Amino acid sequence: MGIIWSIFSKPKPKPKPHNNNEDMLKHADSPLTLDTTSSPQVDDDVSLKHKTEKNLIEEDEVKEKKNCFMLNARELSITWAESQTNKYWSWFSDLDQTSSDVKTEVAKMERVAWLEVVGNFETEKLTPNSLYEVVFVVKLIDSAKGWDFRVNFKLVLPTGETRERQEILNLLERNRWVDIPAGEFRTSPEHLSGKIEFSMLEVKSGQWKSGLIVKGVAIRPKN
């Protein structure tokens, strides 16, 4: 387990209700309403930002419901992925494993020497006073090449503190989605604003790489 961290930031005058469901529903793909007569928790999965960000609900060991998010590949900044020629990366639809009728786009690396995938997320969307982990969800296909070098995974907290680790992707099992942790942190007892930043990087080897598929980044409670 990595170092547990608490967010310290100036609290807002009027903290948002627990789990910020009203804000999340405003960004949903389809019109949704919040039932104020029941629990303030959003019980169903809510797909946000035109299916690039998905809000889920998970229960911890004591059955407490907590917000969990999946940022799909389109929500991340992937160097060279927007090339019109598809020379470096290509995009295709992948059936969302949590919903049989929802397809999301994933990014497939065709051939690059510079791997850089970066994203960020507002911590105020998360459940207060909870331990979270940030993981990249990726897959290597059979024809993948150039992964004998260490890939750097990094998490930067709102205070500037960092969590950093390395992974040799060539050791991963082929053709299955794998969760690779970037780091973990603990949210504050209240909803406080601040961004975490996370990245997957390999730019030092100069080695041409291929066959990596990026599904997204999960920000989820760690039991």
C-alpha positions in Angstrom: 0.0 0.0 0.0 1.2 3.5 -0.9 1.3 6.4 1.4 -2.1 7.6 2.6 -2.6 11.3 2.1 -5.2 13.9 3.2 -6.2 16.8 1.0 -5.7 20.2 2.7 -7.5 23.1 1.1 -9.5 26.1 2.1 -13.0 24.9 2.6 -15.8 26.5 0.6 -18.4 28.7 2.4 -21.2 26.3 1.4 -20.0 22.7 1.0 -21.9 20.7 -1.6 -24.2 17.8 -0.5 -22.7 14.4 0.0 -21.6 12.9 -3.3 -22.5 15.9 -5.4 -25.3 14.1 -7.2 -27.0 17.1 -8.6 -23.9 18.3 -10.3 -23.2 14.9 -11.8 -26.7 14.6 -13.1 -26.5 17.9 -14.9 -23.7 16.5 -17.0 -25.3 13.1 -17.7 -25.8 12.0 -21.4 -29.5 11.7 -21.0 -32.0 13.8 -18.9 -32.1 12.5 -15.3 -33.7 13.7 -12.1 -32.7 13.3 -8.5 -35.3 11.8 -6.2 -35.0 14.0 -3.1 -37.4 11.7 -1.2 -34.9 8.9 -1.1 -31.2 8.5 -0.3 -28.9 11.2 -1.8 -26.8 8.5 -3.4 -27.1 8.0 -7.2 -27.9 4.3 -7.2 -27.5 3.6 -11.0 -24.5 4.1 -13.2 -24.4 7.6 -14.7 -22.5 8.2 -17.9 -21.1 11.7 -18.1 -19.6 14.1 -20.6 -20.9 12.2 -23.7 -19.6 8.8 -22.5 -16.1 10.0 -21.8 -16.6 10.0 -18.0 -18.6 7.4 -16.1 -19.8 7.6 -12.5 -20.2 4.3 -10.7 -21.1 3.3 -7.2 -19.0 0.9 -5.1 -19.4 -0.5 -1.6 -16.4 -0.8 0.8 -15.9 -3.5 3.4 -18.5 -2.0 5.7 -21.1 -1.7 2.8 -20.8 2.1 2.6 -21.6 3.4 -0.9 -18.9 5.6 -2.4 -18.4 7.4 -5.7 -16.2 5.8 -8.3 -15.3 7.2 -11.7 -14.0 5.8 -15.0 -12.5 8.3 -17.4 -12.5 6.8 -20.9 -9.7 7.2 -23.3 -11.3 10.2 -25.1 -11.1 12.1 -21.8 -7.3 11.7 -21.6 -4.6 13.6 -23.4 -2.7 11.0 -25.6 0.2 12.4 -27.5 -0.1 11.9 -31.3 -3.6 10.2 -30.8 -5.4 12.9 -32.8 -3.3 12.5 -35.9 -5.6 12.5 -39.0 -3.6 9.7 -40.7 -4.0 7.2 -37.8 -0.3 6.5 -38.2 0.4 6.5 -34.5 -2.9 5.7 -32.8 -6.3 4.6 -34.0 -9.7 4.7 -32.3 -12.4 2.0 -32.3 -15.5 1.2 -30.3 -15.3 -1.3 -27.5 -18.3 -2.9 -25.8 -18.6 -1.4 -22.3 -18.3 -4.4 -19.9 -20.7 -2.8 -17.3 -23.5 -2.2 -19.8 -24.3 -4.5 -22.8 -25.8 -1.7 -24.9 -23.1 1.0 -24.3 -20.0 1.3 -26.5 -17.0 3.5 -25.6 -14.0 4.4 -27.7 -10.6 3.0 -26.9 -7.2 4.1 -28.3 -5.0 1.5 -29.9 -1.3 2.3 -30.3 -0.1 1.6 -33.9 3.5 2.6 -33.6 5.1 5.3 -31.5 8.4 6.0 -29.7 7.0 8.6 -27.4 4.3 7.3 -25.0 2.5 10.0 -23.0 -1.0 9.6 -21.6 -2.1 12.3 -19.2 -5.3 13.2 -17.3 -6.7 15.1 -14.3 -9.8 14.9 -12.1 -11.6 17.1 -9.5 -11.4 15.6 -6.1 -14.6 17.3 -4.9 -16.6 14.7 -6.9 -15.3 11.9 -4.7 -16.7 10.7 -1.4 -15.2 12.5 1.6 -12.8 10.8 4.0 -12.2 7.8 1.8 -9.1 6.0 0.5 -8.9 6.1 -3.3 -6.7 4.5 -5.9 -6.0 5.7 -9.5 -5.5 2.9 -12.1 -4.8 2.8 -15.8 -6.9 0.2 -17.6 -4.9 -1.1 -20.6 -4.4 -4.2 -22.7 -1.5 -5.6 -24.8 -2.4 -7.6 -27.9 -0.4 -10.6 -29.2 1.5 -8.5 -31.7 2.6 -5.9 -29.2 6.3 -4.9 -29.4 8.8 -2.6 -27.7 7.7 -3.0 -24.1 10.9 -4.3 -22.5 11.5 -0.9 -20.9 10.0 0.4 -17.7 6.9 2.6 -18.1 6.5 5.3 -15.5 3.1 5.8 -13.8 2.7 9.0 -11.8 0.0 10.6 -9.6 0.3 14.2 -8.5 -1.9 15.4 -5.6 -3.3 18.9 -5.3 -0.6 19.8 -2.8 2.1 18.9 -5.3 3.0 15.6 -3.6 3.6 12.8 -6.0 3.2 9.0 -6.1 5.4 7.3 -8.7 6.0 3.7 -9.8 7.3 1.8 -12.8 6.0 -1.2 -14.6 7.4 -3.4 -17.4 4.3 -3.9 -19.6 5.9 -6.8 -21.5 5.3 -8.9 -18.4 1.5 -8.4 -18.6 -0.8 -11.2 -19.8 -1.8 -10.6 -23.4 -5.3 -9.9 -24.7 -7.0 -9.0 -21.4 -7.7 -5.7 -19.6 -5.3 -5.1 -16.8 -5.4 -2.5 -14.0 -2.1 -0.7 -13.5 -2.0 1.5 -10.3 -0.6 5.0 -10.5 -1.0 5.7 -6.8 -3.5 6.2 -4.0 -4.7 9.0 -1.7 -7.2 9.9 1.0 -9.9 12.5 0.5 -10.6 15.1 3.2 -13.5 14.7 5.7 -15.4 17.3 3.6 -15.8 18.0 -0.1 -12.9 20.3 -1.0 -11.8 21.4 -4.4 -8.5 20.4 -6.0 -7.2 18.4 -8.9 -5.3 15.2 -9.1 -3.1 14.6 -12.2 -2.0 11.2 -13.4 0.2 10.0 -16.3 1.7 7.0 -18.1 5.0 7.9 -19.7 7.9 6.2 -21.6 10.0 8.6 -23.6 13.6 7.7 -22.6 14.3 4.5 -24.5 13.6 5.8 -28.0 12.2 2.3 -28.7 9.3 2.0 -31.2 6.3 0.6 -29.4 3.0 -0.9 -30.6 0.0 -3.0 -29.6 -1.1 -1.2 -26.5 -4.8 -0.4 -26.1 -5.9 2.2 -23.6 -9.4 2.0 -22.2 -9.1 4.7 -19.6 -8.4 5.6 -16.0 -10.4 4.4 -13.0 -10.6 6.4 -9.8 -12.1 4.1 -7.2 -12.3 3.4 -3.5 -9.6 1.1 -2.2 -10.7 -1.4 0.5 
